[in-house]
């Protein structure tokens, strides 16, 4: 099964080897036909602690690393 890849913005880098990435998705509401924005935070593994708050990054789904971490950062899309 292919691994999911999401794109988002780093909102926290205060933990050891972990960053929190805010991912926004847009969809059309089924009844009101209006575009709706929903955001979700993902804890992602950052081994070298190279990503800072504000960086736009890509994250990839992995096997569980800890209680909250199921994603790892695979690269930077845009610097802060």
DSSP file (Angstrom, degrees, kcal/mol; ACC not computed):
  #  RESIDUE AA STRUCTURE BP1 BP2  ACC     N-H-->O    O-->H-N    N-H-->O    O-->H-N    TCO  KAPPA ALPHA  PHI   PSI    X-CA   Y-CA   Z-CA
    1    1 A X              0   0    0      0, 0.0     2,-0.0     0, 0.0     0, 0.0   0.000 360.0 360.0 360.0 134.5    0.0    0.0    0.0
    2    2 A X        -     0   0    0      1,-0.1     2,-0.3     0, 0.0     0, 0.0  -0.342 360.0-114.7 -69.6 149.4    1.4    3.4   -0.9
    3    3 A X        -     0   0    0      1,-0.1     2,-0.2    -2,-0.0    -1,-0.1  -0.637  29.1-118.0 -83.7 139.1    2.4    5.8    1.9
    4    4 A X        -     0   0    0     -2,-0.3    57,-2.2    58,-0.0     2,-0.4  -0.513  24.2-158.3 -74.8 144.0    0.4    9.0    2.2
    5    5 A X  E     -A   60   0A   0     55,-0.2     2,-0.3    -2,-0.2    55,-0.2  -0.994  12.0-177.6-125.0 125.8    2.3   12.3    1.7
    6    6 A X  E     -A   59   0A   0     53,-2.3    53,-2.8    -2,-0.4     2,-0.4  -0.816  16.0-141.9-120.2 161.1    0.9   15.5    3.2
    7    7 A X  E     +A   58   0A   0     -2,-0.3    17,-0.4    51,-0.2     2,-0.3  -0.980  35.5 134.1-125.8 135.0    2.1   19.1    3.0
    8    8 A X  E     -A   57   0A   0     49,-2.5    49,-2.6    -2,-0.4     2,-0.4  -0.918  48.5 -85.7-162.4-173.4    1.8   21.6    5.9
    9    9 A X  E     -AB  56  22A   0     13,-2.1    13,-3.1    -2,-0.3     2,-0.4  -0.901  37.5-117.7-113.5 135.7    3.5   24.3    8.0
   10   10 A X  E     + B   0  21A   0     45,-2.7    44,-2.6    -2,-0.4    11,-0.2  -0.579  33.8 172.5 -71.1 124.2    5.6   23.6   11.1
   11   11 A X  E     +     0   0A   0      9,-3.0     2,-0.3    -2,-0.4    -1,-0.2   0.562  65.3  23.9-109.4 -14.6    3.8   25.2   14.1
   12   12 A X  E     + B   0  20A   0      8,-1.1     8,-2.4    40,-0.1    -1,-0.3  -0.972  42.3 166.6-153.3 137.1    6.0   23.8   17.0
   13   13 A X        +     0   0    0     -2,-0.3     4,-0.1     6,-0.2     5,-0.1  -0.001  50.1 110.7-133.1  28.5    9.6   22.6   17.2
   14   14 A X        +     0   0    0      2,-0.1     2,-0.1     3,-0.1     5,-0.1   0.669  59.3  82.4 -81.9 -17.7   10.0   22.6   21.0
   15   15 A X  S >  S-     0   0    0      3,-0.5     3,-0.9     1,-0.1     2,-0.4  -0.484  93.1 -93.9 -87.0 159.4   10.1   18.8   21.4
   16   16 A X  T 3  S-     0   0    0      1,-0.2    -1,-0.1    -2,-0.1    -2,-0.1  -0.600 102.3 -16.3 -72.4 122.9   13.2   16.6   21.0
   17   17 A X  T 3  S+     0   0    0     -2,-0.4    29,-2.3     1,-0.1     2,-0.4   0.700 118.3 102.5  57.5  24.3   13.3   15.2   17.4
   18   18 A X  E <   - C   0  45A   0     -3,-0.9    -3,-0.5    27,-0.2     2,-0.3  -0.999  46.7-173.3-138.3 138.9    9.6   16.1   16.8
   19   19 A X  E     - C   0  44A   0     25,-2.5    25,-3.1    -2,-0.4     2,-0.6  -0.959  22.2-132.4-125.3 150.6    7.8   18.8   15.0
   20   20 A X  E     -BC  12  43A   0     -8,-2.4    -9,-3.0    -2,-0.3    -8,-1.1  -0.910  23.9-162.5-102.8 124.3    4.1   19.6   14.9
   21   21 A X  E     -BC  10  42A   0     21,-3.1    21,-2.5    -2,-0.6     2,-0.6  -0.924   9.8-146.9-113.9 126.1    2.9   20.2   11.4
   22   22 A X  E     -BC   9  41A   0    -13,-3.1   -13,-2.1    -2,-0.5     2,-0.5  -0.827  17.3-167.0 -92.9 119.5   -0.5   21.9   10.7
   23   23 A X  E     - C   0  40A   0     17,-2.9    17,-2.0    -2,-0.6     2,-0.4  -0.921   3.1-157.9-111.0 128.5   -2.1   20.4    7.5
   24   24 A X  E     - C   0  39A   0     -2,-0.5     2,-0.4   -17,-0.4    15,-0.2  -0.887   7.4-171.3-107.6 134.1   -5.0   22.2    5.9
   25   25 A X  E     - C   0  38A   0     13,-3.1    13,-2.6    -2,-0.4     2,-0.4  -0.960   7.1-154.7-122.6 145.3   -7.5   20.5    3.6
   26   26 A X  E     + C   0  37A   0     -2,-0.4     2,-0.3    11,-0.2    11,-0.2  -0.943  21.0 159.7-119.0 138.4  -10.2   22.1    1.5
   27   27 A X  E     - C   0  36A   0      9,-2.0     9,-3.3    -2,-0.4     2,-0.5  -0.977  41.5-102.5-150.7 162.1  -13.4   20.5    0.4
   28   28 A X  E     - C   0  35A   0     -2,-0.3     7,-0.2     7,-0.2     2,-0.2  -0.768  39.4-117.7 -89.9 129.1  -16.8   21.4   -0.8
   29   29 A X     >  -     0   0    0      5,-2.8     4,-1.6    -2,-0.5     5,-0.1  -0.450  19.8-135.9 -64.7 132.9  -19.6   21.0    1.7
   30   30 A X  T  4 S+     0   0    0      1,-0.2    -1,-0.1     2,-0.2    -2,-0.0   0.816  97.1  28.8 -65.6 -30.1  -22.1   18.4    0.5
   31   31 A X  T  4 S+     0   0    0      3,-0.1    -1,-0.2     1,-0.1    -2,-0.0   0.889 128.6  35.3 -95.2 -47.1  -25.2   20.4    1.4
   32   32 A X  T  4 S-     0   0    0      2,-0.1    -2,-0.2     1,-0.0     3,-0.1   0.554  89.8-138.7 -89.9  -8.0  -24.2   24.0    1.2
   33   33 A X     <  +     0   0    0     -4,-1.6     2,-0.4     1,-0.2    -3,-0.1   0.810  56.8 135.7  56.1  33.0  -21.8   23.7   -1.8
   34   34 A X        -     0   0    0     -5,-0.1    -5,-2.8    -7,-0.0     2,-0.4  -0.879  63.4-108.4-111.7 143.6  -19.4   26.1   -0.1
   35   35 A X  E     -C   28   0A   0     -2,-0.4     2,-0.4    -7,-0.2    -7,-0.2  -0.574  39.2-165.0 -73.1 127.9  -15.6   25.5    0.2
   36   36 A X  E     -C   27   0A   0     -9,-3.3    -9,-2.0    -2,-0.4     2,-0.5  -0.917  10.3-146.2-118.3 140.0  -14.7   24.6    3.7
   37   37 A X  E     -C   26   0A   0     -2,-0.4     2,-0.4   -11,-0.2   -11,-0.2  -0.911  17.3-179.5-106.4 131.0  -11.2   24.7    5.3
   38   38 A X  E     -C   25   0A   0    -13,-2.6   -13,-3.1    -2,-0.5     2,-0.3  -0.989   7.7-160.8-127.1 139.2  -10.3   22.1    8.0
   39   39 A X  E     -C   24   0A   0     -2,-0.4     2,-0.3   -15,-0.2   -15,-0.2  -0.891   7.6-177.2-120.0 152.1   -6.9   21.9    9.7
   40   40 A X  E     -C   23   0A   0    -17,-2.0   -17,-2.9    -2,-0.3     2,-0.4  -0.994  20.7-131.4-145.3 143.1   -5.3   19.0   11.7
   41   41 A X  E     -C   22   0A   0     -2,-0.3     2,-0.4   -19,-0.2   -19,-0.2  -0.811  20.4-168.7 -98.7 135.7   -2.0   18.8   13.6
   42   42 A X  E     -C   21   0A   0    -21,-2.5   -21,-3.1    -2,-0.4     2,-0.6  -0.976  19.0-135.7-122.5 136.2    0.4   15.9   13.0
   43   43 A X  E     -C   20   0A   0     25,-0.5    27,-0.8    -2,-0.4    28,-0.8  -0.820  31.9-171.9 -88.3 124.4    3.4   15.0   15.1
   44   44 A X  E     -Cd  19  71A   0    -25,-3.1   -25,-2.5    -2,-0.6     2,-0.4  -0.915  24.9-112.6-124.5 147.0    6.3   14.2   12.8
   45   45 A X  E     +Cd  18  72A   0     26,-2.3    28,-2.3    -2,-0.3     2,-0.4  -0.611  29.1 179.2 -80.0 129.1    9.7   12.8   13.4
   46   46 A X    >   -     0   0    0    -29,-2.3     3,-0.9    -2,-0.4   -29,-0.1  -0.825   3.2-175.8-131.6  90.5   12.6   15.2   12.7
   47   47 A X  T 3  S+     0   0    0     -2,-0.4    -1,-0.1     1,-0.3   -30,-0.1   0.876  82.7  37.3 -59.2 -45.4   15.9   13.3   13.4
   48   48 A X  T 3  S-     0   0    0    -31,-0.1    -1,-0.3     1,-0.0    -2,-0.0   0.445  99.8-128.4 -90.8   0.6   18.3   16.2   12.8
   49   49 A X    <   +     0   0    0     -3,-0.9    -2,-0.1     1,-0.1   -31,-0.0   0.907  62.8 139.3  53.5  46.6   16.1   18.9   14.3
   50   50 A X        +     0   0    0      2,-0.0     2,-0.4     0, 0.0    -1,-0.1   0.570  39.0  86.2 -97.5 -11.2   16.6   21.0   11.1
   51   51 A X        -     0   0    0     -5,-0.0     2,-0.2     4,-0.0     3,-0.0  -0.771  58.5-165.5 -99.1 136.9   13.1   22.3   10.6
   52   52 A X    >   -     0   0    0     -2,-0.4     3,-1.9     1,-0.1   -42,-0.3  -0.680  36.6 -71.6-115.9 167.4   11.9   25.5   12.4
   53   53 A X  T 3  S+     0   0    0      1,-0.2   -42,-0.2    -2,-0.2    -1,-0.1  -0.348 119.0  27.3 -59.5 132.1    8.5   27.1   13.0
   54   54 A X  T 3  S+     0   0    0    -44,-2.6    -1,-0.2     1,-0.4     2,-0.1   0.167  86.0 130.7 100.7 -17.3    7.1   28.6    9.8
   55   55 A X    <   -     0   0    0     -3,-1.9   -45,-2.7   -45,-0.1     2,-0.6  -0.445  56.2-133.2 -68.6 141.3    8.8   26.1    7.4
   56   56 A X  E     +AE   9  78A   0     22,-3.3    21,-3.7   -47,-0.2    22,-2.0  -0.880  38.2 175.1 -95.4 121.7    6.5   24.5    4.9
   57   57 A X  E     -AE   8  76A   0    -49,-2.6   -49,-2.5    -2,-0.6     2,-0.4  -0.807  32.4-127.6-128.0 162.9    7.3   20.7    4.9
   58   58 A X  E     -AE   7  75A   0     17,-2.6    16,-2.6    -2,-0.3    17,-1.1  -0.934  26.7-163.4-107.9 135.4    6.2   17.4    3.4
   59   59 A X  E     -AE   6  73A   0    -53,-2.8   -53,-2.3    -2,-0.4     2,-0.4  -0.910   3.0-152.8-122.0 150.1    5.5   14.6    5.7
   60   60 A X  E     -AE   5  72A   0     12,-2.9    12,-2.3    -2,-0.3   -55,-0.2  -0.948  23.1-110.7-125.4 141.1    5.2   10.9    5.0
   61   61 A X  E     + E   0  71A   0    -57,-2.2     2,-0.3    -2,-0.4    10,-0.2  -0.440  44.8 167.9 -68.1 137.4    3.2    8.2    6.8
   62   62 A X        -     0   0    0      8,-2.6     3,-0.1    -2,-0.1     2,-0.1  -0.825  42.5 -73.1-138.2 177.5    5.3    5.6    8.7
   63   63 A X  S    S-     0   0    0     -2,-0.3    -1,-0.1     1,-0.2     0, 0.0  -0.396  76.3 -71.4 -66.4 155.1    5.0    2.8   11.2
   64   64 A X        +     0   0    0      1,-0.2     6,-0.2     6,-0.1    -1,-0.2  -0.264  48.9 178.9 -56.3 130.2    4.4    4.1   14.7
   65   65 A X        -     0   0    0      4,-2.7     2,-0.2     1,-0.3    -1,-0.2   0.764  67.7 -19.3 -99.6 -36.9    7.5    5.7   16.2
   66   66 A X  S    S-     0   0    0      3,-1.2    -1,-0.3     0, 0.0     0, 0.0  -0.800  91.0 -65.2-152.0-166.6    6.0    6.7   19.6
   67   67 A X  S    S+     0   0    0     -2,-0.2    -3,-0.0     1,-0.2     3,-0.0   0.871 132.6  16.5 -60.5 -38.2    2.6    7.2   21.2
   68   68 A X  S    S+     0   0    0    -26,-0.0     2,-0.6     1,-0.0   -25,-0.5   0.641 105.1  93.4-108.5 -20.0    1.8   10.2   18.9
   69   69 A X        +     0   0    0      1,-0.2    -4,-2.7   -27,-0.1    -3,-1.2  -0.683  24.9 139.9 -90.2 118.5    4.2   10.0   16.1
   70   70 A X        +     0   0    0    -27,-0.8    -8,-2.6    -2,-0.6     2,-0.3   0.140  63.0  66.0-130.8  14.0    3.1    8.1   12.9
   71   71 A X  E     -dE  44  61A   0    -28,-0.8   -26,-2.3   -10,-0.2     2,-0.3  -0.937  59.6-158.0-134.7 154.0    4.7   10.5   10.4
   72   72 A X  E     -dE  45  60A   0    -12,-2.3   -12,-2.9    -2,-0.3     2,-0.4  -0.984  27.5-112.6-132.3 148.9    8.2   11.6    9.4
   73   73 A X  E     + E   0  59A   0    -28,-2.3   -14,-0.2    -2,-0.3   -26,-0.2  -0.643  29.9 179.9 -79.7 129.0    9.4   14.8    7.7
   74   74 A X  E     -     0   0A   0    -16,-2.6     2,-0.3    -2,-0.4   -15,-0.2   0.609  58.0 -29.3-106.4 -15.1   10.8   14.0    4.2
   75   75 A X  E     - E   0  58A   0    -17,-1.1   -17,-2.6     0, 0.0     2,-0.4  -0.944  59.2 -91.6 174.0 166.6   11.7   17.4    3.0
   76   76 A X  E     - E   0  57A   0     -2,-0.3   -19,-0.3   -19,-0.2     3,-0.1  -0.795  22.3-177.5 -97.8 137.5   11.2   21.2    3.0
   77   77 A X  E    S+     0   0A   0    -21,-3.7     2,-0.3    -2,-0.4   -20,-0.2   0.780  75.8   0.7 -98.4 -39.8    8.9   22.8    0.5
   78   78 A X  E    S- E   0  56A   0    -22,-2.0   -22,-3.3   -24,-0.0    -1,-0.4  -0.978  71.2-125.9-151.8 138.1    9.5   26.4    1.6
   79   79 A X              0   0    0     -2,-0.3   -24,-0.1   -24,-0.2   -25,-0.0  -0.496 360.0 360.0 -82.3 154.2   11.6   28.1    4.2
   80   80 A X              0   0    0     -2,-0.2    -1,-0.1   -27,-0.1   -25,-0.1   0.469 360.0 360.0 -72.0 360.0   10.2   30.5    6.8
